[in-house]
């Protein structure tokens, strides 16, 4: 029953978090702290009832590992604070695979489940990020088109380099007699070209769809300020901050009242919690699905 509750709480929590993240680009701290507390509390109850204290320790280890990853992703600017705290909760909830699900699914569990989950989150996050970026590009077609053309002009030398690489690869393709060598050459060429244009695409989406000007009173804790703001010569906030803090918001509001500014430029990130939901579902149903693909490729 405890395992069932952990799964229900985890799925419900990340589903609610995904909805809120998509609507507001924020994840409430109260939701994340509740999930962490519930996960450790339920694991403690399980350990006391069945005298299996390792079950509690796994939850603590999972929470610790998730905290390390969450802080790393936060301080490198990949995730917001709410995203990182949601990972804390999921690390405590799903430190181990729920055994009762083995009656329905046959996942590949050849490495610790928490590692499987985090790997699937990374893969799901990359796919989800591309799809969401495509949605933003479609939604802002005019601005995106201009930004994409600017990217192509800016990376003109890179495009010339890609053309030269393509010519060399085509020559190598026809010169090689080994089918495996031809396949590797073609695969390398296609990968380089696709990854390069994905880079142009993502940069254009960022420039055209992820920046906006808002009044300082509409700022929330953790918003990423896109341009440096100074009060006379005193630094107030800017891109080097990991997220705007309350005292900085208060300062900006005072500056607006003094007619020193009207709006602040912020950068909106992609709501990332839905990728946690995708990664969790994939992990519970299929487990380490990447393992067979890697073995086949090897």
N, C-alpha and C positions, 0 to 999 in steps of 0.2 A: 504493500500500500504506500510506503514511503517513496519508493522509486516512481510509482505512478504519479504521486503528487509532485515530485521533482520535475518530471517530464511535462506535466500539465502546466505547472508554474512557469517553467522555462519557455515553452511554446507560447503561452498566453502573454508572458512578459515581453518577449521579443516581438510578438505580433502587435501588441499595443504600442511598444516603442517604435516600431516601423511606421505605424500610422501617424503617430505624433511627429516623428522625424520628417516624414514626407510633407506634413501639413505646416509645421512651424520651423523646421530645421533645428530643432532642439530635442533633447531627451531629458525628461525631468529627473533630477537627482533622487527624488523621493522614490521613484519607481525602481531605480537601480539599487539603492540602499535596502529597499524592502526585499528585493530578490536575493541579494547577498545574505541578509539576515535570515530569510526563510530557508535558503540552501544550507547554511551552517546549522541552523536550528533543527531542521529535519534530519540532517545527517547525524547530529548529536542524539536525537531521539532514537534513530535506528541503532546507533552504536550502543545505547543504554539498554534497549529492548533485547537485542540479539548478542550483546557482548562482543561486538565486532568493531573495535575502535579504529581499525585501519580504514573503515568506511568514512569516519570523520576526518582522519588524517588525509585521505585522498582529496576530500573537499578543501581542506586547508592548503594542501600542496597545489591543487588546481587554482585556487584563489591567488596564491602567491605567484604562480607562473603567469597567470592572466594579468596581474598587476604589473609585472615586469614588462610584458609585451605592450600593455595598454599605455604605460608611461613612455615607453620607447616610441610608439606610434604617435603619441601626443606631442612629445618634445621634438620630434622630427617633422611635425606639421602635417602628418598624414591623416590623423583622426582628430575630431574635436573632443572636448572633455566628456560629453555625454556618451559618445561612441566608446571611449576607453572604459568608462565606468560600466557600461553594458557588458563589455567583455569580462570585467571583474566578476559580474554576477554569473555569466555563462560558464566561466571557469570553475566556480564553486558548484554550480548546478550539475554540470556534465563532466566532472573530473573523471568519471567512470561511465562505461556504457550501461544503460539500464537493461539488466538481464531479461526482464519480462518481454522486451521487444523481440528477443530471439525467436519467440513463437510465431512472429509474423514476418520478420525480415532475416536475411542471411548476409549481413555486412562483413566486409573484410576487416578484421581487427588484428592485424599483424604487428601493430605498434600501439602505444598508449592512445586511448580514445581522445584525450584532450589534444594531442598533437594532430590526430586525424582531423578533428574539428577545426583547428586553427589553419591547417593546410587548405581545407575545403573553403574556409572563409576567404582566404587569400585568392583562390581560384575564382570563387563565386563573386568576390568583390571586383576582380578585374573585368569579368564578363558584365556584371551589373553596371560598373562604372562606364564601360563603353556604351551600353544600351541607354543609360540615363543621359550620357553626353550626346548621343544621337537624338534623343528626345529634345534636349535643350537646343540643339542645332536646328532641328525642324521647327521648333516653336519660335525661334528667333532667326528665321531664314535670312532675312535681309542683312542684319548685323553680322551674322555668322559668315555669309558669303564674302562680305568685305574683309573681315578678319582673316579668312582662309586665303584670300588672294594676297593679302599683305604677308602672310606666312610664307607663301610660295615665292614671293619676291625677296623676302628677307633671307630665305635659305636657298638662294639661287645657286651658290657654289656647291652646296650639298646635293642639289638636284643634278648638277653637272657631274658630280662625283658618282652619283647613283647610275647615271647613264653610262659612264665609263666602265663602272663595275659590271653593269649588265652586258655591255659589249664583250668584255673579257670573259665573263661567265658563259656567254653564248658560244664564243670561240672554243672555250675549254670543253663545253658540252659536246660539240661535234668532233673535237679532237680525241676525246676519251673513248676507248673501246669498252671499258668496263661498265656494265649497266649500273652497278652500285655507285660508281664514281659519277655517272651522269645524273643519277637520282639525287645524290648529295649536292652536286653543283646546282641543279635546278631548285632544290629545296632551299639552299642557302640564298640564292638570288631572290626567290619569291619572298622569303622571310625578311631580308634586308629591305626590300622595296615596301612591303606591307607595314613593317614596324616604323619605317621612316615617315610614311604618310599618316600613320596613326598618330605619331608625334605632332605633325603639322595640324592634324584635325583637333587633337586635344588642346593644343596651345590656342588655336582659333576659338574653340568653345570657351576656354577660360577667359580670353580677352573680351569676347562678345556677349557672354551670357552670365558671368559669375560676379560681375561688379555692379554695384548700385549705390546711389547716394541716399542717405536717410537722415532725418533729424536726430540729434544726439539723444533726445528723450526716448526714441524708439530702439536704442541699442539695448542689447541684453548681454549678460555676462558671458564672456568667451567669444564674442563676435571678433572676427579678424579685420583689423583696420588696414586698409590697403595703401594709405598714404600717410606720411608723417605729419603730425599736427603739433604746432608750437604755439605757446602762449607767450608772445613777444619772442624771447630767445630761449625760453624754457621748454624742454621736450615734454609733451603730454602723453602721446601714444603714437603707435605706428606699426608697420609690418613686422618689426623685430620682436614685438610682444607676441606671446603665444596666444593671447586672447585678451580682450579689453577687460579691465577690472572695475569694480564699482567706484573706487575713488577717481578713476580716469573718466568714467561716464559722468560723474558729478561735476568734474572740472569742465568737461565739454559742454554740459548744460549751462554752467555759469558763463562760459564764453559766448554761448548763443544769446543769453540774456543781455550780455554786454555788447551785442551786435558784432562780435569778432568772427563769427561763422554762422552759417545757416544749416549746412548738412555735413555729414562725414561720409567718406567713401569707404565701403566695406567690401570684402570678398566673401561670397557665399560658397561654401563647399557643397559637395554632393551628399545628400542624406544617406549615410552609409549603413545604418542599422538594418535595412531590408536585406543587405548582403549577408548579415549574420543569420537571418532567418533562412535564407537559401542554403547557406553553408551548414546550418544545423540540420535541416531536413535531409540534405544529401548525406551527411555523416550518419544520421540515425538509420537511414534506409540502406545505403550502399557502403558506408564505411570508407576505407582507403581505396576508392575506385581507381585512383591514379596508379596504384601498384601494378595491376595487370598491363596497363598501357606502357609503363616504363620497362617491364620485363619483355614485352613484345618488341619494343624499340631496341632493347639491348640485344 
